[in-house]
Every structure is written in structure tokens, then in C-alpha cells.
Amino acid sequence: KLHTMDIDFQALMERDREDPELSAMHSYFSKVKPTAENGWTGRFQGKNLVWIVAEGFSDRMLDPVRTPTLWKLAHEGIICDNFYTPLWGVSTSDGEYTTTTGLIPKSGVWSYSESSDNAMPFAFGHQFQALGYRTMAFHDYLYTYYDRNLSHPNMGYEYYGIGNGLELEEVFPPSDLEMMEEIVPRFIDEEHFMVYCLTVSGHLNYNREENAMADRHYDEVSGLPYSEGVKCYLACQQELELAMESLVRQLEEAGRLEDTVIVLSADHYPYGLTDEEYSELFGHPVDPVFEIYENSLILWSADLEEPVHVDKYCSSLDVMPTLANLFGLEYDSRLMAGRDILSDEPGLVIFSNYSFLTDLGAYNSTTDVFTMWDGSEPDPDYVADRVAEVQNRVAYSASILDNDYYRVLFGPPES
């Protein structure tokens, strides 16, 4: 069975033939190859979900001794061995938009803010609410920042940030741990909950003067063999580790850990570090074209007995459709730029400058060169097809945003 919904694109093309842009969209989406259901479809159906986009998270900070909770979550569950978090123009907000919508942000605008008036039927707030879940979103920074007070309620969430139901110590950046201690009691007793969190403790700048969290944990990292900026980065991310430890502990104490899925990925790599500083964490000069965006996706459920490794090339763009499949949600896989990582669709990682990675190789848009992983000569038709596909996914993501396309297809959301 395919991940499609009953959409009569022919009839829509007929209806909107006077509108060239909508006609082109109907035609394009009618031809996109959908993903099929698979052995993972509905595997987490009925479970709770805590979904976290973590500020400046990099798997290079993970350490079994220093960050035991994050280490455990990252090394159990479903592990994507070739996962990337590309950087988009509106760093955190775009990273959040990509991860939670499966769409590529539009260049030059605040896509999440722009989506505030659009129909967002696939947003998890709406999807899980329809299943009887309590759906909540939290951010431990100013609730109006990047217009999240508009975008997040539009995604179907009861949304709380600083100045809107979340009171935290007034330091910068605020504490992820304090947020977790504050918010988990608000949903832990619900029969079913779906909670989205954006963290902030890992925010730049990475020094003790401007980063209260780096200062707070500096002694824990002071002996590490890194330069000052890198130590401060690792120090402020200790607060995320403590937040995750608190989350897991509170779920466990309430007897909810068994039936809760925990998902975490970065909004973007820690670009508050220079490439030289970030290279210290890699142990070699980091390749700024692709490697710098390598990261981990935490996709953890207590009932996965053995870690499951997926070697497909994938990115933050693919998280939302992957979760939609795992939770058995209804969605149309043609209408997103990301793809279910667990489907048999070949991997594709798209970067903001139209460079991309596939399971066969890497395309650098600056040099216009596709390099096969195995060193062989690429098939020019394959490369041309992929280049066109990347351009289409970028362009049609922007068109979905500009034309409120989900509303065009499905009408206004049911109130």
C-alpha cells in the first residue's frame, strides 16, 4: 500500500487551468513517486512522542562518561549512519521548519512564520490531536521569537515559551534542564501525549562571558584537550544532557518510559564554532562542503531490543515523514520534500546551495562535479535527473508555502 491520499489531480488541473502555478503544482505532485508502507509502518502506533529539536546539537559532543543519557539514546534505537543536518538561511527557525514539516525552507523569508496562516494538516499537533492526544509545544526562550507564537499554535499545539506560561531563571541562554523539570509534570499524567520541544542551552556564543550555561559547566570540561571555544561549546551542551536525563528519569518514575518514543536532532551544526574549532572535535580538518553537516538522529523506543542500523543517506528533512510512517499517521508522501528513511526510496540529502548526497555519491554544486563513492565514472543521465529532482524539491517546497497548497488540496481545516 502506498503513502498517498485520495487526491484527484486531473480534476484539480481542470479546475485550476487558469492558474499556471497551481496547474504546474498539480501536474508535478501527480507524477512524484510515493513511498510505500513497509515493515515499520505503524510500529509505534499508540505510543507517546517527545520530539526535540536541539539547539546547536552535534553528535561530536557525545561521550559515554560525560553525556551518558544522550550517548545511550543515540546508540540504541534506530540509528541512521549517514544522517545530516543541513544549514538553511534562517538557521534555527529553518532547521525547525525542515524537521517538523518535511519541507525545504524558502530562501529569503522566515518560512515558519510565513506558514502561520496556511493550512498545515500534516503537522503533528493536528494529527495527534485528532487521535485524542494532548499536543503541546515548548521553547525555553521568548515565546514570540521568530513568530513562534503564531506558527506553533497553527501546527496544532498548545504552545508555551518564556512570557507565555513558562517562567525560567533570567540568564542567557536559559536552562534546558529547568525547562524539562518545569514541563514534564504538565503532560506526564495525560493518557496520551505528543510533545514538541525546542531547546536553547546550546546556543552561541561559546564563551563564559556570554553563555551562562558554558560558565555553569566549565569545570566539567576544563581538563579536556581543546581550545577555549570548544570547551565552552561542550560545557553548555551539558545542560542538554541534564535535561534529557531529567526527561528519561521523570518518564521512568511515572511508568511512562516504556510507551514513549524519544526523538532528537539538531536545528543545525554548531556554526558558532569556527571550522578550525569544530575540526578539533572531528580530530582532523573538517570538510566544509559535506562532512561539517554530518550528525545523528536520536530515534529511540524502549521496546527496540537491538539497535537497528540504517545506512541510507538521509537528513532532518526526512524525520517528519519517517515518524508519520512509524506512528501510522495518514499522509501523502508526494506532498513533502523529505522521505520516510525506512522506506525503500533511495537516499537523498539536499543542501541549501543545491549540493546533494545520494547513496551513489556526492554532488558539489559549486564545482558542478558528481563524485561516485566507489570512484567510478557517474552516469550523466543519473546525475542530470538528480540535479533536476533537487531543484524541483526546493522549488515546490517554496510553492507549497507561497500558495497555501495544502488548503488548495484539502480545503480549510476542520475546526
N, C-alpha and C positions, 0 to 999 in steps of 0.2 A: 504494500500500500504506500502511496506517495504522500509526502507532506504538502498537500495542496488543499485549497478550499474551493468551493463551487463558485467560480467566477467566470462569467460568460464574456470573455474578452472580445469576441466577434461582435456581440451586441453593443458593447461599450464603444468599440471603434466606430460602429454605425452611429451611435448616439452622439459621439463627440467628434464627428468628422470635420466640423467647422474649426476645431481647436487643434492646430498642428502638434502642439507639445503633448497634449493628453493623448492624441491618436498615436504618436510615436511611443509614448509610455505603454499604452495598452498593447501595442504590437510587440515591443521589446519584452515585456513581462510574460506575454503569452508564449514566447519562444525560449525563455530561460528554462534550463533543465532542473526540475525539482529534485530534492534529495528524497530517498525512500526511508520508510521506517526500518528499524534494524533491531538486533538483539538487545539493544539498550533502551529501546523506546518504552517509556513508562516505568523504567526500572526504579525511579524514586517517587512514583506517584503516591500521593497521600502523605508524604513526609513534609516536615517544615523546612524552610530555607532561610539561612542567614547569608546574605550576599554582600561582600565587602569590596569596594574599590579603595585601594590603599595608596595614600599619597607617597609618591617617590619610591615605592617598593622595588627592590631589586633582589633577585634570589642570591646575588653575590654576598648579601649580608647574612645569609643563613648559616648558622653554626650550631652543631648538636649540643654544645655546652651553654653558649650564650643565649641562643634563641630556641630552646628545646620544643616549645609548642609549635612554632612556625615550622621548625625542622620536621617534626613528626607529621604535621598536616601535609607538608609538601612532599614527603617521601612515602606516604600511604595514599590510598585512594586511586583516582585516575590521574596518571602522570603524563603530561604532554612533553615529550623530549625535545621538540622543536617549536616552542611557543615564544611568541614575540609580542612586545607592547610598543607599537609604533608611536611616534610623537606627532601630534597634529597641531595646527596653528594656535588654538586656544587651549593650550596644554591640559590642565586638569579637567575643565569642563568638556572639552572634546574627547578626552580619554574616557570620561564617564559616559558620554553620549554614545560613543562607539561600542563600549562594553554592554550597555544596558538596552540598546536599540538594535544592534546588529547592522547599523547603517554607518556609512562613512560621513564624517562631518563635512559641511560645505565650507570651502575656503573663504576667509574674509568676513564671516559672521559668527555670532555665538549660536551655534546650531541648537543647543539645548533650549536656550532662551526663545529662539525662533519657533521651536516646536510647541511652545506653551499653548497656542491657540489651535493646534492641529489635533485631529483625532489620532490617538495612539492606542489602537485596540490590542496590539500585541504586548504592550507594556505589562510587566509582571504584576504591578499594583492592581490593574484591572483584571488580568487573567486569574490571579489567585483569589481576589475578592469574589469573583463570580463563583469560585469553588467553595466559598464560605470561610476563607482565611481572613485573619486580621492582617492588613497590609500596612506597614509603617516604614518611613524612611528617616534617617538621622544623619546629621552632619555636625561635627564639633567645631564649627566656625559660624560666622554671621549668617543667619538663615536667608538673607536676601542676596548674598554674594552670588554673582553670575545669574541672578534672577531665579535661583532655585526655588524661591517661594512661589513662583509661577509654574516652572517646568515640572517639579516633582509631584505636586498635587494633581497636575494634569496627567501624570503617569499612573494615577490611581492610589497614591499613598497619602496617609496621614503623615505630614512632614513636620519634623521638629529640628530646629537648629538654635544657635545662640541668639537670644532675643525673641524666641518663639517656642517657649516650653522647655528649653534646655539651659540650665544655669551651671556654668563651669567657672573654675578659677580664672581670673583675668590675666592670662600670660599669653605670649605668642611663641610658638604655636600652642594652642590648647592641648590638653592631655587626652589621648585616645583611651587610656585606662579609665580615667574619670568618666568619660562618656559611657564606656561599657558598663561600669558599676551603676551608672545612673539609668541606663535604658533597658537593660535586660529584665529587671523586675517588671517593666511595663508590659512585656509581651509573654513572659515565660509561662504564665498560667492560662494563656489562651488555648483553646482546643487545637487550633491550627494557626501558625503564624508564618508570614513571609516578610522578612525584614531586610531592608537595603541600607547599607552604611557607607558613608564616605569619610575616610579618616583624614587627619591633618598634621599629626605629630611629626611626620617625616618631611615636612615642608622645608624648602630652603629658607634662609641662608644657613650654610653649615659652618657656624662658628658659635662660640659660647656666649658672645655678647647679644646676638640677635635671635638665638634659638634656645628658648628656656628648657626644652627637652634635652638638647645636646648638653647643656650645662648640668641638668639634673643627673644624667647618667655618665658623665665624663669619666668618673673614677673607674667605672666598669671596663672602659676601653683604653684607658691612658697607657697601659703597658703594651698595646698592640703595635706591630711594626709598620705603622702607616703614618702618613703626614697628617697634619692637624685637621684639615678639612674632611679627610676620610674618617678620622676618629670621630669627629663631630657628627658626621652622617650616621655612622654606626650607633653612636650614642643616642641620637634622637629616635632611631628606629627601635631601640629597646622598649620605648613606650608602646609601640605597636605589639611587640611580643607580650608585654604585660597585659595589654588589652585582650589579646587572643587567649592568653592563659586564663584570664578572668571569665571570658565568654564560655570557654570549654568547661571550666570549673562550675560556673553557675548552671549551665545546661545539665551537667552531670549530677549535681546536687538535687536538681529538680526532677531528675529521672527523664530528661528530655533529649539527652545526647544521642541515644540510640536512633531516635526517629527524626534527627535534624541533619540536613546536609549543609556543610560549610564551604563556601566558595570565596576565594580571594585572588585578586590580581591587581596589578599596578594601573594607575592612571597614565603613567609614563615612567621612563627610566629616570634616575636622579640627575637631571641635567644641571642641577645646582653645583655638581662637581665638574671640574674641567675634565677633558678627555684624559689628560695625564693622571689626574687623581683617580678617575674611575678605573683606569688601567691598573692601578695598584691592586684593586680588588680582583681583577682578572689574572694578575700575575704575568701579564705581557701587554704590549701596546695594543689597545682595543681597536678593532677595525670600525671606523666611524660610519661606514655605509650600512652594514647589516648587524654585525656582532653586538654593537652597542645596545641594540634593542632586544637582545635575547633575554628571556625572563622565564618565570614559572607561573603556571596557573595552579592554584590550590583548588582541588575538586574532591572533597572528602566526605565520606559517609561511613559511619561506624561499622556498617554491615558488609563493607567490601573487605573480604578476609585477606586477600592478597593484593598488592599494588598492581594496577593494570597500566602497562606502558603503551602509549600511542606515539608512533614515530612520524606521523603526518606533520607537514609544515602548517602551522595554524597561528592565530593571533587573537587579541582581545575582541576583534570584530566577530569572532566565531563563538564567543562564550554564550551569548543570549540564545541563538538557535540550538546550541548544544544542550543547554538547560531546558529549553522548551521541549526538546525530544525526550530527555531523561525524565521530566515530570509529566509527560504525556499530555502536554497542552496542545490545543488546536492552533495551528499557524500555517501560513503559506510560505514555504521555503523559497519561492521565486521572488518574494517581495522584500527580501533583505539582501544586503551585500555580503554578509557573513554566511557560513555554512556549518551545519552540525559536524563537529570534529569526529564523532563516532560513526558517521555515515561513510559510504564507500566513495563519496565525492573526492577527487584528488585535492591535495592541499594547495593553498594559495595565501601568501602573506602580502598585503598591499601597504606600501609606504606613501607618505604624503607627497613625495616628488615623483610618484608613478614607478619607482623601482619596485621590484617584487621578487618573491621567492616561491618556487614550486618544488614538488617532490623530485623534479629532474635537475633543477639548477637555479641560478640567481641572475636576475636582470638588473643591471645598473643603468638607470635612465640617463644619468649624466654622460656616460660614455657610449650609451646605446649598444651595450655588449651583453649577450646572454652567455653565461659560463656554465657548462654542464658539470654536475657534481663528479661524474666519473671521468671527466677530462676529454670526452669525445666531442665531435662536432655536432652542434644542435641542428635540428630540422628547422629550416627557416619558416615553414608554414606553422609549425607548433609555436614558435616564438611570436610570429605575427598575430596568431589567434589569441595568445595570452595577453599581448600588449593591448589588443582591442578589447578583450574582456575586462582588463583592469580599468581602462578608460571608461567603459560602459558602467562598471560598478560604481565608479566615482561619480560620473555624471548623473546616473539615475538615482543615486542616493540623494544628491542635491535636488533633483526634480521632485522626489517624494516629499522633501521638506518644503520646497517652494510652492508646490501645488496642493499641499494638504491631501496627498494622493490616497491615503487610506480612507479619508472621508469620501473622496470621489468614488471609491470602490464599494464601501460598506455603508455609506450614509452616516448621519450623526450618531455618536454613541448612545446606547440606551441609558437613560438616566436611572 
